[in-house]
Amino acid sequence: MAPVSRRPSPFDGDVHGSLHDLQLSSETPLTPQQEYGPSNAPLKLRIANGGAGQSGLIGALAVAFIDYVKKNASNRPPEHEKWLQRVREGDDFKVGWYLGDTTQSLEYIEHDLADIAVTYNEAAELQSIKDGFSLSRIYGFRDRFMLVGPRENPARLEENDDILTMFNKINKSGKQVPATSPPTRFLSRYDKSATNIKESSLFAMIGQVPWAYAYSTWYHQYARFPLEALKAASQLSEYTLTDYGTYLSSPEEVQNAVVEYKMSSGSADDLLLNPAHVLFGKAARENPHAILFMLWMHWAEGGQAIVATYAPHGKVLYLPAPDE
């Protein structure tokens, strides 16, 4: 009698990050992941974000913004003057980066735990404005999603495949009996982050909802922040959706362990485009530092110039906001 082919056992390492279950209120104590500015200066600006903070972009923006306030740039726009004067009336200041994915960052805004949030989901951002938690929104920069996976490529993805074809191949190969070698698995951050929302929408576009099953042998739910998730996928030989900033910010051994199968071109109609918007929260309506930061971030020679030249690993990580 021929042996019965079986699928591999469900992956037993599915872990949910503790941060994702926080019950927030305006009294919730939050500690900045990092602070920028003189160590003894007061914290005047709170920025919430996930991946761009981990890649160092938020820090680069914070340092450049503090430097802009200190210097007398001859080319600064006239609309900055009023707020520059207000900011300069006080002492030196610090900027704090608060680690949170899109969902968490918007919750920080809602509960007045952050002044500004840099997020990646248009529908959630517009809802925050509609609800009155955010007061305005500007296009900050363009990140690019990329599908990476093991060098063995058990799903047999091909260079000319579009992203939906690739997701369809991963889905079919993951369900295959007997299983591929190595098994075809997809690591999902499964955390309501912009990355999780994007990969969920791509699966839905091919008519698949692997998270709807009680368990899946190939859909690995791993709720971690971007750097940790990509590291896990590289170690476990799994496909995953990540962003270019996270990929370039990862250690060399992580980059070498995965293959880039598809990356966004940065065009507006690309399914893998990851646009980042900067939201001005209601807690910051009287905060001159936050108001000036929004003006500076939108300025081609301010925040946009920092984005366009930010290349900590020798390659520019992000694209500036498109021309209006």
Secondary structure, 3 states (H helix, E strand, C coil): CCCCCCCCCCCCCCECCHHHHCCCCCCCCCCCCEEECCCCCCEEEEEEECHHHHHCHHHHHHHHHHHHHHCCCCCCCHHHHHHHHHHHCCCCCEEEEEECCHHHHHHHHHCCCCCEEEECCHHHHHHHHHCCCEEEEEEEEEEEEEEEECCCCCCCCCCCCCHHHHHHHHHHHHHCCCCCCCCCCEEECCCCCHHHHHHHHHHHHCCCCHHHCCCCCCEEEECCCHHHHHHHHHHHCCEEEEEHHHHHHCCHHHHHHCEEEEECCCCCCCCCEEEEEEEEEHHHCCCHHHHHHHHHHHCCCCHHHHHHHCCCCCCCCCEECCCC
